[in-house]
Amino acid sequence: MDSKFEDTMEKTGSPNDQDTFVHHAEAVWDQREPYGPTGFRGVFISSYAALCAAFAALGGMVFGYDQGVVSVVLVMPQFLARFPRVSETASGAGFWKGLLTAMIELGALIGALNQGWVADKISRKYSIIVAVIVFTVGSILQTASVDYAMLIVGRLIGGIGIGMLSMVAPLYISEISPPEIRGALLVLEELSIVAGICIAYWITYGTRYMRGEWSWRLPFLLQMIPSTVLGLGIIFFPFSPRWLASKGRDDEALQSLGKLRRLPVTDRRVQQEWFDIRAEVAFHRQTSAIKHPHLQSKSTVNSIKLELVSWTDCFRKGCWRRTHVGVGIMFFQQFVGINALIYYSPTLFATMGLNYSMQLIMSGVLNVTQLIGVSTSLWTIDRYGRRPLLLWGSFFMTVSHLIIAVFVGKYNKHWTDHRGPGWASVAFLLFYMLSFGSTWGPVPWAMPSEIFPSSLRAKGVALSTCSNWLNNFIIGLITPPLVQNTGFGAYTFFAIFCLLSLVWTFFFVPETRGRSLEQMDHVFKDTNSEEEEARRHAIEAEIIAAHHPTQNSRGKDQNMLREP
C-alpha cells in the first residue's frame, strides 16, 4: 500500500467511508498508480493514445505548411506574373500583399471561434472531419485560382479550416492523453506545425525553379495530403471519453478509456479516471444549474441562451484565471517575435548583411533550428514542467534579442566591413529559434487545452486560439514598418515583450505537470469555498456508491478507491 495513501487515511478516516474519495492538486503519480513512466518514455507504453494524438496533430502540419508556402510563393516570378497586384512595382502592392497573408489569420479567427460550439455539439472527432472538409475546399480554390479575388476567397475559406483544426486538435489530444504523458503528446501539435513550415519551405524553395504556374500551384495542391490523411484516419479513432461523459454517455466513456489505455475497463486506474471524469462533469453541470437556474428547462431558446451565457462564464469567478492564462500565453507567444521572424526572415537577414540566396537558405535553416528545439520538449515538458520551460525560454529570448539589437544598431550601415558581428547576429537569431522551439513554441499550445473545466474546455480553448490568431494578425501588420523604419528597434521591441513574458509567467502561470484534467480546479484554486467542496465531495461519494455499494472490506476499498 502506498505510504501517502496510508497517511491520508489516518487523517480522513477509514476507506470504508465513501467520502474519502477526494481530489488533490499533487501529481497523479504521487497519489496513485500511474499508467506508465512520465514524459517521452511513457509514449511507448501508451502507444495507442500516442498514435491517436499523432494523427490529430496533422492538423498542426496543415497550419505550418501554409506559413512555409506563403513566405516563398510571394517572391516567385511565376506567382507575381499571375497576380501582378502583389508585385513590388504595382501600386498599393503592400496593401494587397498584406491582405493576402491576413486572409488566413482572419479566416482562422472565425474558424477557431466557431469551432468551440461545433466541438461541443458533434464531438471533437467529427468536428475535425468538418474542419478538413472546409480546408480542402479552400485549398482547391487556391490551387485553381485564376485571379486575385478567387485566391483571396480560397485563402479565407482555407483559413477557416486551419483555425478549426488549430483549436480542436489540441483539445482532442488533451482529452485522450494519460496525465503522465499529456505534455509530450500535446507537443506533437507544435512539432507538426514546425515540421509543416520546414517541409513547405523546402518544397517551395525547390518548385520555384519550375517553369510555369505549377511552381506555385503544386505547393498549394500538396497541402491537401496531410489534411486528407487526417480526415480519413480520424474516423477509425475513438471519441474523447470526456466528451462522451459530458453527453451522459458514461458507459461509452468507460469503453473509450479502456481502449485508449489498452487496459480492461475493470482496471482500477481506468475506473479511477472514469470516476474523476464523471465527478467533474457532474460538478460543473450542477454549478451551471446554480448560476443559471432559469435556463435549465429543455427548449431551443433556452439551449441557445445557455450556449451564449456559457461563453461569459469563461470570464467569471471559477474560470477567469484560466481564461487569463490561456489568452495571455497565446498573446505572448506571438509578441515574443516568432512569426515576425518566420514571415520576414529574408528581410531580417538582409539587415544583417546576407545576400539574397543566403537569405533564403538561412530562412530554411532557421525553421530547421526551431524544429530541433521543439523536438527536445518531447522529453522536457513532462520531466521539468511547463512553468520552468517558459521562464528560461523568456530569459534566453530576451538576451538574444538584446544582443542582436546592439549588433544591428551599431553595424547596420557597415556590414561589409564587419562580417563577424553579422554572423554573430545570425548565430543569436538561431539561438533564439532554438530557445523558442523548446519552450514558448510547444507550451502555449499545450496549456490552454488542459486548464479549463470540461463544461467550458472547448470554449476556453477557442478563446485562447483566437488570441493566437488575432495577435498573429497584429504582428503581421506591425512588423514590416518596424523593420523598415527602426532597424534594431524591432529587436528591442520584441526583447521588451520577452522580458514581460517572464514577469507575467512568474506571477500568473501555475504548474500543470502531472495533474489530471480533473485536478485543475485545485491547481487554480477555483473551488475553494466550503460549499463548493461539500458539493464536489457529495457528487464523488454518490458516484462511487453507485458502483461499489457493498464495500465492507478495508482491503477491497483501498484497491478500488485509491485517491487521485
KAUR-V151810 format. One line per field, one symbol per residue. ss: DSSP state (a for helix, b for strand, c for the rest). psi: psi as a letter, one per 40 degrees, with the letter a starting at -180 (. if undefined). burial: b if it has 16 or more other ideal C-beta (glycine too) atoms within 10 Angstrom, else e. A space follows every 50 residues. Layout:
# KAUR-V151810
ss->???
psi->???
burial->???
This chain:
# KAUR-V151810
ss->ccaaaaaaaaaacccccaaacccccccaaaacccccccaaaaaaacaaaa aaaaaacaaaaaaaaaaaaaaaacccaaaaaacaaaccccccaaaaaaaa aaaaaaaaaaaaaaaaaaaaaacaaaaaaaaaaaaaaaaaaaaccccaaa aaaaaaaaaaaaaaaaaaaaaaaaaacccccaaaaaaaaaaaaaaaaaaa aaaaaaaccccccaaaaaaaaaaaaaaaaaaaaaaaccccaaaaaaccca aaaaaaaaaaaccccccaaaaaaaaaaaaaaaaaaaaaaaacaaacccca aaaaaaaaaaaaaccccccaaaaaaaaaaaaaaaaccaaaaaaaaaaaaa cccccaaaaaaaaaaaaaaaaaaaaaaaaaaaaccaaaaaaaaaaaaaaa aaaaaaaaaaacccaaacaaaaaaaaaaaaaaaaaaaaccccaaaaaaaa acccccaaaaaaaaaaaaaaaaaaaaaaaaaaaaaaccaaaaaaaaaaaa aaaaaaaaccccccccaaaaaaaccccccaaaaaaaaaaaaaaaaaaccc cccaaaaaaacccc
psi->hhdddddddddeaiedheeegiiieiideeeihidaiiaddedddgdddd ddddddeddddddddddddddddeehddddddgedeideihfdddddddd dddddddddddddddddddddeiddddddddddddddddddddeheiddd ddddddddddddddddddddddddeeiiddeddddddddddddddddddd ddddddeeeiiaeeddddddddeedddddddddddeiiihddddddeegd ddddddddddefiieehddddddddddddddddddddddddgdeeeihid dddddddddddddeeiheedddddddddddddddeeeddddddfdddddd eeeiidddddddddddddddddddddeddddedeiddddddddddddddd ddddddddddedefddegdddddddddddddddddddeceddddddddee eiiddedddddddddddddddddddddedddddddebedddddddddddd dddddddehiheheiideeddddefdgeidddddddddddddddddegef hehdddddddfii.
burial->eeeebeebbeeeeebeebebbebbbbbbeebbebbebbbbebbebbeebb ebbbbbbbbbbbbbbbbbbbbbbbbbebbbebbebbbeeeeeeeebbebb bbbbbbbbbbbbbbbbbbbbeebbbbbbbbbbebbbebbbbbbebeebee bbbbbbbbbbbbbbbbbbbbbbbbbbbbbbbbbbbbbbbbbbbbbbbbbb bebbbebbeeeeeebbbbbbebbbebbeebbebbeebbbbbbbbbbeeeb ebbbbbbbbbbebeeebebbbbbbbbbbbbbbbbeebbeeeeeebeeeee eeeeeeeeebbebbeeebbebbbebbbbbbbbbbbbbbbbbbbbbbbbbb bbbbeeebbbebbbbbbbbbbebbbbbbbbbbbbbbbbbbbbbbbbbbbb bbbbbbbbeebbeebeebeebbebbbebbbbbbbbbbbbbbbbbbbbbbb bbbbbbbbbbbbbbbbbbbbbbbebbeebbebbeeebbebbbbbbebbbe bbebbeeebbebbbbbbbbbbbbbebbeeeebeebbbebbbebbeeeeee beeeeebbebbbbb
